[in-house]
């Protein structure tokens, strides 16, 4: 008996965005490595790429994730 069952059918109401096919799917149709989700609704999954771009921009501009000194410019004692 397998330790983990491969889940081939999603639950009703689970929505994903497939990165390979660039489409919204109900339930996981494509492998996990190729999708974002689950999302609460179809509309939310349809905007997955926009949401990801917004989050990436927030992370890229977040001062908590950027050192004041550039790479290789560490101050003594750091």
Phi and psi restraints in degrees (range 20) as a CNS / XPLOR table:
assign (resid 1 and name C) (resid 2 and name N)
       (resid 2 and name CA) (resid 2 and name C) 1.0 -71.4 20.0 2
assign (resid 2 and name N) (resid 2 and name CA)
       (resid 2 and name C) (resid 3 and name N) 1.0 143.7 20.0 2
assign (resid 2 and name C) (resid 3 and name N)
       (resid 3 and name CA) (resid 3 and name C) 1.0 -69.4 20.0 2
assign (resid 3 and name N) (resid 3 and name CA)
       (resid 3 and name C) (resid 4 and name N) 1.0 -41.4 20.0 2
assign (resid 3 and name C) (resid 4 and name N)
       (resid 4 and name CA) (resid 4 and name C) 1.0 -122.3 20.0 2
assign (resid 4 and name N) (resid 4 and name CA)
       (resid 4 and name C) (resid 5 and name N) 1.0 134.7 20.0 2
assign (resid 4 and name C) (resid 5 and name N)
       (resid 5 and name CA) (resid 5 and name C) 1.0 -86.7 20.0 2
assign (resid 5 and name N) (resid 5 and name CA)
       (resid 5 and name C) (resid 6 and name N) 1.0 137.5 20.0 2
assign (resid 5 and name C) (resid 6 and name N)
       (resid 6 and name CA) (resid 6 and name C) 1.0 -76.2 20.0 2
assign (resid 6 and name N) (resid 6 and name CA)
       (resid 6 and name C) (resid 7 and name N) 1.0 123.6 20.0 2
assign (resid 6 and name C) (resid 7 and name N)
       (resid 7 and name CA) (resid 7 and name C) 1.0 -88.7 20.0 2
assign (resid 7 and name N) (resid 7 and name CA)
       (resid 7 and name C) (resid 8 and name N) 1.0 112.7 20.0 2
assign (resid 7 and name C) (resid 8 and name N)
       (resid 8 and name CA) (resid 8 and name C) 1.0 -102.7 20.0 2
assign (resid 8 and name N) (resid 8 and name CA)
       (resid 8 and name C) (resid 9 and name N) 1.0 -21.3 20.0 2
assign (resid 8 and name C) (resid 9 and name N)
       (resid 9 and name CA) (resid 9 and name C) 1.0 -119.2 20.0 2
assign (resid 9 and name N) (resid 9 and name CA)
       (resid 9 and name C) (resid 10 and name N) 1.0 131.8 20.0 2
assign (resid 9 and name C) (resid 10 and name N)
       (resid 10 and name CA) (resid 10 and name C) 1.0 -83.9 20.0 2
assign (resid 10 and name N) (resid 10 and name CA)
       (resid 10 and name C) (resid 11 and name N) 1.0 168.8 20.0 2
assign (resid 10 and name C) (resid 11 and name N)
       (resid 11 and name CA) (resid 11 and name C) 1.0 -82.4 20.0 2
assign (resid 11 and name N) (resid 11 and name CA)
       (resid 11 and name C) (resid 12 and name N) 1.0 145.3 20.0 2
assign (resid 11 and name C) (resid 12 and name N)
       (resid 12 and name CA) (resid 12 and name C) 1.0 -57.4 20.0 2
assign (resid 12 and name N) (resid 12 and name CA)
       (resid 12 and name C) (resid 13 and name N) 1.0 135.4 20.0 2
assign (resid 12 and name C) (resid 13 and name N)
       (resid 13 and name CA) (resid 13 and name C) 1.0 93.5 20.0 2
assign (resid 13 and name N) (resid 13 and name CA)
       (resid 13 and name C) (resid 14 and name N) 1.0 -5.4 20.0 2
assign (resid 13 and name C) (resid 14 and name N)
       (resid 14 and name CA) (resid 14 and name C) 1.0 -92.1 20.0 2
assign (resid 14 and name N) (resid 14 and name CA)
       (resid 14 and name C) (resid 15 and name N) 1.0 123.8 20.0 2
assign (resid 14 and name C) (resid 15 and name N)
       (resid 15 and name CA) (resid 15 and name C) 1.0 -118.9 20.0 2
assign (resid 15 and name N) (resid 15 and name CA)
       (resid 15 and name C) (resid 16 and name N) 1.0 142.3 20.0 2
assign (resid 15 and name C) (resid 16 and name N)
       (resid 16 and name CA) (resid 16 and name C) 1.0 -133.2 20.0 2
assign (resid 16 and name N) (resid 16 and name CA)
       (resid 16 and name C) (resid 17 and name N) 1.0 159.2 20.0 2
assign (resid 16 and name C) (resid 17 and name N)
       (resid 17 and name CA) (resid 17 and name C) 1.0 -115.7 20.0 2
assign (resid 17 and name N) (resid 17 and name CA)
       (resid 17 and name C) (resid 18 and name N) 1.0 120.0 20.0 2
assign (resid 17 and name C) (resid 18 and name N)
       (resid 18 and name CA) (resid 18 and name C) 1.0 -85.0 20.0 2
assign (resid 18 and name N) (resid 18 and name CA)
       (resid 18 and name C) (resid 19 and name N) 1.0 120.8 20.0 2
assign (resid 18 and name C) (resid 19 and name N)
       (resid 19 and name CA) (resid 19 and name C) 1.0 -73.3 20.0 2
assign (resid 19 and name N) (resid 19 and name CA)
       (resid 19 and name C) (resid 20 and name N) 1.0 -29.7 20.0 2
assign (resid 19 and name C) (resid 20 and name N)
       (resid 20 and name CA) (resid 20 and name C) 1.0 -75.2 20.0 2
assign (resid 20 and name N) (resid 20 and name CA)
       (resid 20 and name C) (resid 21 and name N) 1.0 -46.4 20.0 2
assign (resid 20 and name C) (resid 21 and name N)
       (resid 21 and name CA) (resid 21 and name C) 1.0 -95.4 20.0 2
assign (resid 21 and name N) (resid 21 and name CA)
       (resid 21 and name C) (resid 22 and name N) 1.0 -7.4 20.0 2
assign (resid 21 and name C) (resid 22 and name N)
       (resid 22 and name CA) (resid 22 and name C) 1.0 53.5 20.0 2
assign (resid 22 and name N) (resid 22 and name CA)
       (resid 22 and name C) (resid 23 and name N) 1.0 52.8 20.0 2
assign (resid 22 and name C) (resid 23 and name N)
       (resid 23 and name CA) (resid 23 and name C) 1.0 -146.8 20.0 2
assign (resid 23 and name N) (resid 23 and name CA)
       (resid 23 and name C) (resid 24 and name N) 1.0 159.2 20.0 2
assign (resid 23 and name C) (resid 24 and name N)
       (resid 24 and name CA) (resid 24 and name C) 1.0 -86.2 20.0 2
assign (resid 24 and name N) (resid 24 and name CA)
       (resid 24 and name C) (resid 25 and name N) 1.0 137.9 20.0 2
assign (resid 24 and name C) (resid 25 and name N)
       (resid 25 and name CA) (resid 25 and name C) 1.0 -132.3 20.0 2
assign (resid 25 and name N) (resid 25 and name CA)
       (resid 25 and name C) (resid 26 and name N) 1.0 143.3 20.0 2
assign (resid 25 and name C) (resid 26 and name N)
       (resid 26 and name CA) (resid 26 and name C) 1.0 -92.6 20.0 2
assign (resid 26 and name N) (resid 26 and name CA)
       (resid 26 and name C) (resid 27 and name N) 1.0 120.5 20.0 2
assign (resid 26 and name C) (resid 27 and name N)
       (resid 27 and name CA) (resid 27 and name C) 1.0 80.3 20.0 2
assign (resid 27 and name N) (resid 27 and name CA)
       (resid 27 and name C) (resid 28 and name N) 1.0 156.6 20.0 2
assign (resid 27 and name C) (resid 28 and name N)
       (resid 28 and name CA) (resid 28 and name C) 1.0 -76.3 20.0 2
assign (resid 28 and name N) (resid 28 and name CA)
       (resid 28 and name C) (resid 29 and name N) 1.0 102.3 20.0 2
assign (resid 28 and name C) (resid 29 and name N)
       (resid 29 and name CA) (resid 29 and name C) 1.0 -89.3 20.0 2
assign (resid 29 and name N) (resid 29 and name CA)
       (resid 29 and name C) (resid 30 and name N) 1.0 -36.3 20.0 2
assign (resid 29 and name C) (resid 30 and name N)
       (resid 30 and name CA) (resid 30 and name C) 1.0 -104.3 20.0 2
assign (resid 30 and name N) (resid 30 and name CA)
       (resid 30 and name C) (resid 31 and name N) 1.0 162.9 20.0 2
assign (resid 30 and name C) (resid 31 and name N)
       (resid 31 and name CA) (resid 31 and name C) 1.0 -59.2 20.0 2
assign (resid 31 and name N) (resid 31 and name CA)
       (resid 31 and name C) (resid 32 and name N) 1.0 151.5 20.0 2
assign (resid 31 and name C) (resid 32 and name N)
       (resid 32 and name CA) (resid 32 and name C) 1.0 -57.1 20.0 2
assign (resid 32 and name N) (resid 32 and name CA)
       (resid 32 and name C) (resid 33 and name N) 1.0 -32.8 20.0 2
assign (resid 32 and name C) (resid 33 and name N)
       (resid 33 and name CA) (resid 33 and name C) 1.0 -66.3 20.0 2
assign (resid 33 and name N) (resid 33 and name CA)
       (resid 33 and name C) (resid 34 and name N) 1.0 -14.9 20.0 2
assign (resid 33 and name C) (resid 34 and name N)
       (resid 34 and name CA) (resid 34 and name C) 1.0 -111.0 20.0 2
assign (resid 34 and name N) (resid 34 and name CA)
       (resid 34 and name C) (resid 35 and name N) 1.0 16.8 20.0 2
assign (resid 34 and name C) (resid 35 and name N)
       (resid 35 and name CA) (resid 35 and name C) 1.0 -144.3 20.0 2
assign (resid 35 and name N) (resid 35 and name CA)
       (resid 35 and name C) (resid 36 and name N) 1.0 155.7 20.0 2
assign (resid 35 and name C) (resid 36 and name N)
       (resid 36 and name CA) (resid 36 and name C) 1.0 -105.6 20.0 2
assign (resid 36 and name N) (resid 36 and name CA)
       (resid 36 and name C) (resid 37 and name N) 1.0 145.8 20.0 2
assign (resid 36 and name C) (resid 37 and name N)
       (resid 37 and name CA) (resid 37 and name C) 1.0 134.3 20.0 2
assign (resid 37 and name N) (resid 37 and name CA)
       (resid 37 and name C) (resid 38 and name N) 1.0 -178.4 20.0 2
assign (resid 37 and name C) (resid 38 and name N)
       (resid 38 and name CA) (resid 38 and name C) 1.0 -82.2 20.0 2
assign (resid 38 and name N) (resid 38 and name CA)
       (resid 38 and name C) (resid 39 and name N) 1.0 153.3 20.0 2
assign (resid 38 and name C) (resid 39 and name N)
       (resid 39 and name CA) (resid 39 and name C) 1.0 -112.8 20.0 2
assign (resid 39 and name N) (resid 39 and name CA)
       (resid 39 and name C) (resid 40 and name N) 1.0 158.7 20.0 2
assign (resid 39 and name C) (resid 40 and name N)
       (resid 40 and name CA) (resid 40 and name C) 1.0 -72.3 20.0 2
assign (resid 40 and name N) (resid 40 and name CA)
       (resid 40 and name C) (resid 41 and name N) 1.0 -27.6 20.0 2
assign (resid 40 and name C) (resid 41 and name N)
       (resid 41 and name CA) (resid 41 and name C) 1.0 -148.2 20.0 2
assign (resid 41 and name N) (resid 41 and name CA)
       (resid 41 and name C) (resid 42 and name N) 1.0 167.6 20.0 2
assign (resid 41 and name C) (resid 42 and name N)
       (resid 42 and name CA) (resid 42 and name C) 1.0 -61.4 20.0 2
assign (resid 42 and name N) (resid 42 and name CA)
       (resid 42 and name C) (resid 43 and name N) 1.0 -43.2 20.0 2
assign (resid 42 and name C) (resid 43 and name N)
       (resid 43 and name CA) (resid 43 and name C) 1.0 -63.2 20.0 2
assign (resid 43 and name N) (resid 43 and name CA)
       (resid 43 and name C) (resid 44 and name N) 1.0 -42.0 20.0 2
assign (resid 43 and name C) (resid 44 and name N)
       (resid 44 and name CA) (resid 44 and name C) 1.0 -63.0 20.0 2
assign (resid 44 and name N) (resid 44 and name CA)
       (resid 44 and name C) (resid 45 and name N) 1.0 -41.6 20.0 2
assign (resid 44 and name C) (resid 45 and name N)
       (resid 45 and name CA) (resid 45 and name C) 1.0 -66.3 20.0 2
assign (resid 45 and name N) (resid 45 and name CA)
       (resid 45 and name C) (resid 46 and name N) 1.0 -34.4 20.0 2
assign (resid 45 and name C) (resid 46 and name N)
       (resid 46 and name CA) (resid 46 and name C) 1.0 -64.5 20.0 2
assign (resid 46 and name N) (resid 46 and name CA)
       (resid 46 and name C) (resid 47 and name N) 1.0 -25.9 20.0 2
assign (resid 46 and name C) (resid 47 and name N)
       (resid 47 and name CA) (resid 47 and name C) 1.0 -101.8 20.0 2
assign (resid 47 and name N) (resid 47 and name CA)
       (resid 47 and name C) (resid 48 and name N) 1.0 21.5 20.0 2
assign (resid 47 and name C) (resid 48 and name N)
       (resid 48 and name CA) (resid 48 and name C) 1.0 -59.8 20.0 2
assign (resid 48 and name N) (resid 48 and name CA)
       (resid 48 and name C) (resid 49 and name N) 1.0 -42.4 20.0 2
assign (resid 48 and name C) (resid 49 and name N)
       (resid 49 and name CA) (resid 49 and name C) 1.0 -67.9 20.0 2
assign (resid 49 and name N) (resid 49 and name CA)
       (resid 49 and name C) (resid 50 and name N) 1.0 -39.9 20.0 2
assign (resid 49 and name C) (resid 50 and name N)
       (resid 50 and name CA) (resid 50 and name C) 1.0 -64.1 20.0 2
assign (resid 50 and name N) (resid 50 and name CA)
       (resid 50 and name C) (resid 51 and name N) 1.0 -41.5 20.0 2
assign (resid 50 and name C) (resid 51 and name N)
       (resid 51 and name CA) (resid 51 and name C) 1.0 -62.4 20.0 2
assign (resid 51 and name N) (resid 51 and name CA)
       (resid 51 and name C) (resid 52 and name N) 1.0 -41.4 20.0 2
assign (resid 51 and name C) (resid 52 and name N)
       (resid 52 and name CA) (resid 52 and name C) 1.0 -65.5 20.0 2
assign (resid 52 and name N) (resid 52 and name CA)
       (resid 52 and name C) (resid 53 and name N) 1.0 -40.9 20.0 2
assign (resid 52 and name C) (resid 53 and name N)
       (resid 53 and name CA) (resid 53 and name C) 1.0 -63.1 20.0 2
assign (resid 53 and name N) (resid 53 and name CA)
       (resid 53 and name C) (resid 54 and name N) 1.0 -42.0 20.0 2
assign (resid 53 and name C) (resid 54 and name N)
       (resid 54 and name CA) (resid 54 and name C) 1.0 -63.6 20.0 2
assign (resid 54 and name N) (resid 54 and name CA)
       (resid 54 and name C) (resid 55 and name N) 1.0 -45.1 20.0 2
assign (resid 54 and name C) (resid 55 and name N)
       (resid 55 and name CA) (resid 55 and name C) 1.0 -63.6 20.0 2
assign (resid 55 and name N) (resid 55 and name CA)
       (resid 55 and name C) (resid 56 and name N) 1.0 -42.3 20.0 2
assign (resid 55 and name C) (resid 56 and name N)
       (resid 56 and name CA) (resid 56 and name C) 1.0 -61.8 20.0 2
assign (resid 56 and name N) (resid 56 and name CA)
       (resid 56 and name C) (resid 57 and name N) 1.0 -41.4 20.0 2
assign (resid 56 and name C) (resid 57 and name N)
       (resid 57 and name CA) (resid 57 and name C) 1.0 -63.8 20.0 2
assign (resid 57 and name N) (resid 57 and name CA)
       (resid 57 and name C) (resid 58 and name N) 1.0 -42.4 20.0 2
assign (resid 57 and name C) (resid 58 and name N)
       (resid 58 and name CA) (resid 58 and name C) 1.0 -60.3 20.0 2
assign (resid 58 and name N) (resid 58 and name CA)
       (resid 58 and name C) (resid 59 and name N) 1.0 -44.2 20.0 2
assign (resid 58 and name C) (resid 59 and name N)
       (resid 59 and name CA) (resid 59 and name C) 1.0 -68.3 20.0 2
assign (resid 59 and name N) (resid 59 and name CA)
       (resid 59 and name C) (resid 60 and name N) 1.0 -39.6 20.0 2
assign (resid 59 and name C) (resid 60 and name N)
       (resid 60 and name CA) (resid 60 and name C) 1.0 -66.2 20.0 2
assign (resid 60 and name N) (resid 60 and name CA)
       (resid 60 and name C) (resid 61 and name N) 1.0 -28.8 20.0 2
assign (resid 60 and name C) (resid 61 and name N)
       (resid 61 and name CA) (resid 61 and name C) 1.0 -103.9 20.0 2
assign (resid 61 and name N) (resid 61 and name CA)
       (resid 61 and name C) (resid 62 and name N) 1.0 5.8 20.0 2
assign (resid 61 and name C) (resid 62 and name N)
       (resid 62 and name CA) (resid 62 and name C) 1.0 -76.7 20.0 2
assign (resid 62 and name N) (resid 62 and name CA)
       (resid 62 and name C) (resid 63 and name N) 1.0 116.3 20.0 2
assign (resid 62 and name C) (resid 63 and name N)
       (resid 63 and name CA) (resid 63 and name C) 1.0 -64.3 20.0 2
assign (resid 63 and name N) (resid 63 and name CA)
       (resid 63 and name C) (resid 64 and name N) 1.0 -20.3 20.0 2
assign (resid 63 and name C) (resid 64 and name N)
       (resid 64 and name CA) (resid 64 and name C) 1.0 -68.1 20.0 2
assign (resid 64 and name N) (resid 64 and name CA)
       (resid 64 and name C) (resid 65 and name N) 1.0 -18.8 20.0 2
assign (resid 64 and name C) (resid 65 and name N)
       (resid 65 and name CA) (resid 65 and name C) 1.0 -101.6 20.0 2
assign (resid 65 and name N) (resid 65 and name CA)
       (resid 65 and name C) (resid 66 and name N) 1.0 2.6 20.0 2
assign (resid 65 and name C) (resid 66 and name N)
       (resid 66 and name CA) (resid 66 and name C) 1.0 -121.6 20.0 2
assign (resid 66 and name N) (resid 66 and name CA)
       (resid 66 and name C) (resid 67 and name N) 1.0 128.2 20.0 2
assign (resid 66 and name C) (resid 67 and name N)
       (resid 67 and name CA) (resid 67 and name C) 1.0 -73.0 20.0 2
assign (resid 67 and name N) (resid 67 and name CA)
       (resid 67 and name C) (resid 68 and name N) 1.0 152.0 20.0 2
assign (resid 67 and name C) (resid 68 and name N)
       (resid 68 and name CA) (resid 68 and name C) 1.0 -68.2 20.0 2
assign (resid 68 and name N) (resid 68 and name CA)
       (resid 68 and name C) (resid 69 and name N) 1.0 -40.0 20.0 2
assign (resid 68 and name C) (resid 69 and name N)
       (resid 69 and name CA) (resid 69 and name C) 1.0 -86.2 20.0 2
assign (resid 69 and name N) (resid 69 and name CA)
       (resid 69 and name C) (resid 70 and name N) 1.0 145.1 20.0 2
assign (resid 69 and name C) (resid 70 and name N)
       (resid 70 and name CA) (resid 70 and name C) 1.0 -72.6 20.0 2
assign (resid 70 and name N) (resid 70 and name CA)
       (resid 70 and name C) (resid 71 and name N) 1.0 173.3 20.0 2
assign (resid 70 and name C) (resid 71 and name N)
       (resid 71 and name CA) (resid 71 and name C) 1.0 -61.1 20.0 2
assign (resid 71 and name N) (resid 71 and name CA)
       (resid 71 and name C) (resid 72 and name N) 1.0 135.0 20.0 2
assign (resid 71 and name C) (resid 72 and name N)
       (resid 72 and name CA) (resid 72 and name C) 1.0 81.9 20.0 2
assign (resid 72 and name N) (resid 72 and name CA)
       (resid 72 and name C) (resid 73 and name N) 1.0 -2.8 20.0 2
assign (resid 72 and name C) (resid 73 and name N)
       (resid 73 and name CA) (resid 73 and name C) 1.0 -105.5 20.0 2
assign (resid 73 and name N) (resid 73 and name CA)
       (resid 73 and name C) (resid 74 and name N) 1.0 28.9 20.0 2
assign (resid 73 and name C) (resid 74 and name N)
       (resid 74 and name CA) (resid 74 and name C) 1.0 -62.6 20.0 2
assign (resid 74 and name N) (resid 74 and name CA)
       (resid 74 and name C) (resid 75 and name N) 1.0 145.0 20.0 2
assign (resid 74 and name C) (resid 75 and name N)
       (resid 75 and name CA) (resid 75 and name C) 1.0 -82.5 20.0 2
assign (resid 75 and name N) (resid 75 and name CA)
       (resid 75 and name C) (resid 76 and name N) 1.0 151.5 20.0 2
assign (resid 75 and name C) (resid 76 and name N)
       (resid 76 and name CA) (resid 76 and name C) 1.0 -56.2 20.0 2
assign (resid 76 and name N) (resid 76 and name CA)
       (resid 76 and name C) (resid 77 and name N) 1.0 138.2 20.0 2
assign (resid 76 and name C) (resid 77 and name N)
       (resid 77 and name CA) (resid 77 and name C) 1.0 92.1 20.0 2
assign (resid 77 and name N) (resid 77 and name CA)
       (resid 77 and name C) (resid 78 and name N) 1.0 -2.7 20.0 2
